[in-house]
Amino acid sequence: MVAGIDDHPLVLRGLAAYFAEFEPDVRLVRVAGTVPELLASWDPGISVVLLDLQLGDGTCPEENVERVLVAGAQVVVLTSEHRPAVVQRVLAAGALGLVLKEDPEAAITEAIRAAAAGRFFVSSQIAHGIVADPRGMVRLSEREREVLGLLARGLPWTTIARTLATSPETARTYCYRAIEKYAQAGVPQVVGM
C-alpha cells in the first residue's frame, strides 16, 4: 500500500486514478497535505510514501523523511524541486528515490516498486543530474550562507559586516570557508573579494 503527502492533492488523486486503471497492484490508500496529517491516520500496511518536499506548512523536508521512516514506510520524493542541495539532504535523511512531477506515471510506479523492495531509484536524466550535482554535497553554516547571500547582492564588506554585527575580516573568513567547501566538492566558485 502507498500513501502520498502533497499540499496540492490533485497530483496524488490523478496518480490514484492512473494506478487503479493501469497498475492495479499499486494502491494509493491515503492522501494527506502534511506529515502529521498522514501519521494521525497511519495504516501500518503502508510500505511506501510519496513525499513532496515543499509543503505549505513550512516543515523541514529532512525531518519529514525521518518521521515517515520512523512510522515504518520507505520514502520516495515526488517533487518539482530542482535544487540539488535540498534533494541531496532528503536522500541523506533516508529517502530511497527521486521522481520529478514532470516524469511519466510509469516512472513513479517503478520508483514505488523499487522502494518497496528496498532499492534506490532515480526516475530520469534530469533527476539523476540533480542527485549527482556536486553543489548539493556542500554543507554551509548559516553564517556562511548569510555572507554569500549578502555578497551576491553586491554589498561591500563593510556593509556585510555591519549587517551581521561582525568585522569585515570575520565576514571574509566565512566567505573563504564557504569557498573552500565548494572547492573540496569540486565546484569552482568565483567570488569578488
C-alpha positions as CSV (number, residue, x, y, z in Angstrom):
1,M,0.0,0.0,0.0
2,V,1.1,3.5,-0.8
3,A,0.4,6.9,0.7
4,G,1.1,10.4,-0.6
5,I,1.8,13.7,1.1
6,D,1.4,16.9,-1.0
7,D,-0.3,20.1,-0.1
8,H,-1.7,20.1,-3.7
9,P,-3.5,16.7,-3.6
10,L,-4.7,16.9,-7.2
11,V,-1.5,15.3,-8.4
12,L,-1.9,12.4,-6.0
13,R,-5.5,11.9,-6.8
14,G,-4.6,11.7,-10.5
15,L,-1.9,9.1,-9.7
16,A,-4.5,7.1,-7.7
17,A,-6.7,7.0,-10.9
18,Y,-3.7,6.0,-13.0
19,F,-2.8,3.2,-10.6
20,A,-6.4,1.9,-10.5
21,E,-6.6,1.8,-14.3
22,F,-3.1,0.7,-15.3
23,E,-1.2,-0.6,-12.2
24,P,-3.9,-2.4,-10.1
25,D,-1.2,-3.9,-7.8
26,V,-0.2,-0.4,-6.6
27,R,-2.8,1.1,-4.4
28,L,-2.7,4.7,-3.2
29,V,-4.7,4.3,0.0
30,R,-4.1,7.6,1.8
31,V,-3.5,11.2,0.7
32,A,-2.5,13.9,3.1
33,G,-1.4,17.5,3.0
34,T,1.2,17.2,5.8
35,V,3.2,14.5,7.5
36,P,1.3,15.0,10.8
37,E,-2.0,14.6,9.0
38,L,-0.8,11.3,7.4
39,L,0.6,10.0,10.7
40,A,-2.7,10.8,12.5
41,S,-4.4,8.2,10.3
42,W,-1.5,5.9,9.8
43,D,-2.1,2.4,8.5
44,P,0.8,0.0,9.3
45,G,0.2,-1.7,5.9
46,I,1.6,1.4,4.1
47,S,5.0,0.4,2.7
48,V,5.9,3.5,0.6
49,V,5.1,7.2,1.0
50,L,5.3,9.6,-1.9
51,L,6.5,12.9,-0.4
52,D,6.6,16.3,-1.9
53,L,9.4,18.4,-0.5
54,Q,7.8,21.9,-0.5
55,L,4.8,21.6,1.8
56,G,2.7,24.6,2.7
57,D,3.2,24.0,6.5
58,G,6.9,25.1,6.3
59,T,8.2,21.8,7.8
60,C,11.8,20.7,7.2
61,P,12.0,18.2,4.3
62,E,14.7,16.0,6.1
63,E,12.6,15.8,9.3
64,N,9.6,14.8,7.2
65,V,11.5,12.0,5.7
66,E,12.8,10.8,9.1
67,R,9.2,10.9,10.6
68,V,7.9,8.7,7.8
69,L,10.8,6.3,8.2
70,V,10.1,6.0,11.9
71,A,6.5,5.2,11.1
72,G,7.7,2.2,9.1
73,A,7.5,3.2,5.4
74,Q,10.0,3.9,2.8
75,V,10.1,7.4,1.2
76,V,10.1,8.3,-2.5
77,V,10.4,12.0,-3.1
78,L,7.8,13.1,-5.7
79,T,8.5,16.8,-6.3
80,S,9.1,19.6,-8.8
81,E,12.2,20.7,-6.7
82,H,15.3,21.0,-8.8
83,R,17.8,22.4,-6.2
84,P,20.4,19.7,-5.6
85,A,21.2,20.7,-2.0
86,V,17.6,20.2,-0.9
87,V,17.2,16.9,-2.8
88,Q,20.5,15.5,-1.6
89,R,19.7,16.4,2.1
90,V,16.4,14.3,1.9
91,L,18.2,11.4,0.3
92,A,20.9,11.6,3.0
93,A,18.0,11.5,5.5
94,G,16.9,8.2,4.1
95,A,14.6,8.7,1.1
96,L,15.1,5.9,-1.4
97,G,14.3,7.7,-4.6
98,L,13.6,10.8,-6.5
99,V,10.8,11.2,-9.1
100,L,10.0,14.5,-10.6
101,K,6.4,15.5,-11.1
102,E,7.1,16.0,-14.8
103,D,8.2,12.4,-15.2
104,P,5.8,9.8,-16.7
105,E,3.5,7.9,-14.4
106,A,5.3,4.6,-15.2
107,A,8.5,6.1,-13.6
108,I,6.6,6.8,-10.4
109,T,5.3,3.2,-10.4
110,E,8.8,1.9,-10.9
111,A,10.1,4.1,-8.0
112,I,7.4,2.8,-5.7
113,R,8.2,-0.8,-6.6
114,A,12.0,-0.2,-6.1
115,A,11.4,1.5,-2.7
116,A,9.1,-1.3,-1.5
117,A,12.0,-3.7,-2.3
118,G,14.5,-1.5,-0.5
119,R,16.2,-0.3,-3.7
120,F,17.2,3.2,-4.6
121,F,15.6,4.7,-7.7
122,V,16.1,7.9,-9.7
123,S,13.5,8.4,-12.4
124,S,15.1,10.4,-15.2
125,Q,18.2,12.0,-16.6
126,I,17.1,15.3,-15.0
127,A,16.6,13.7,-11.6
128,H,19.9,11.9,-11.9
129,G,21.6,15.2,-12.7
130,I,20.1,16.8,-9.6
131,V,21.2,13.9,-7.4
132,A,24.7,13.8,-8.8
133,D,25.2,17.6,-8.8
134,P,28.3,18.2,-6.5
135,R,26.9,21.6,-5.3
136,G,24.3,19.6,-3.3
137,M,27.1,18.0,-1.3
138,V,28.3,21.3,0.1
139,R,27.2,21.9,3.6
140,L,27.5,25.6,4.5
141,S,26.9,27.0,8.0
142,E,24.1,29.5,8.4
143,R,26.6,32.4,8.7
144,E,28.4,31.2,5.6
145,R,25.1,31.2,3.7
146,E,24.3,34.7,5.0
147,V,27.7,36.1,3.9
148,L,27.4,34.6,0.5
149,G,23.9,35.9,0.1
150,L,24.8,39.4,1.0
151,L,27.9,39.3,-1.2
152,A,25.8,38.0,-4.1
153,R,23.6,41.1,-3.7
154,G,26.7,43.2,-4.4
155,L,27.1,44.6,-0.9
156,P,30.6,45.8,0.2
157,W,32.4,44.0,3.0
158,T,31.8,46.9,5.4
159,T,28.0,46.7,4.9
160,I,28.1,42.9,5.1
161,A,30.0,43.1,8.4
162,R,27.7,45.8,9.8
163,T,24.6,43.8,8.8
164,L,25.9,40.7,10.5
165,A,27.3,42.6,13.5
166,T,30.9,41.4,12.9
167,S,34.1,42.7,11.4
168,P,34.9,42.8,7.7
169,E,37.7,40.3,8.4
170,T,35.4,37.9,10.1
171,A,32.9,38.2,7.2
172,R,35.7,37.4,4.7
173,T,36.7,34.4,6.8
174,Y,33.2,33.0,6.5
175,C,33.4,33.6,2.7
176,Y,36.8,31.9,2.5
177,R,35.4,28.9,4.4
178,A,32.5,28.6,2.0
179,I,34.8,28.8,-1.0
180,E,37.0,26.1,0.5
181,K,34.0,23.8,1.0
182,Y,32.9,24.3,-2.7
183,A,36.5,23.6,-3.8
184,Q,36.6,20.4,-1.8
185,A,33.4,19.3,-3.5
186,G,34.9,20.1,-6.9
187,V,32.7,23.1,-7.6
188,P,34.8,26.2,-8.5
189,Q,33.3,29.4,-7.2
190,V,34.1,32.9,-8.4
191,V,33.5,35.5,-5.6
192,G,34.7,39.1,-5.7
193,M,37.0,39.6,-2.7
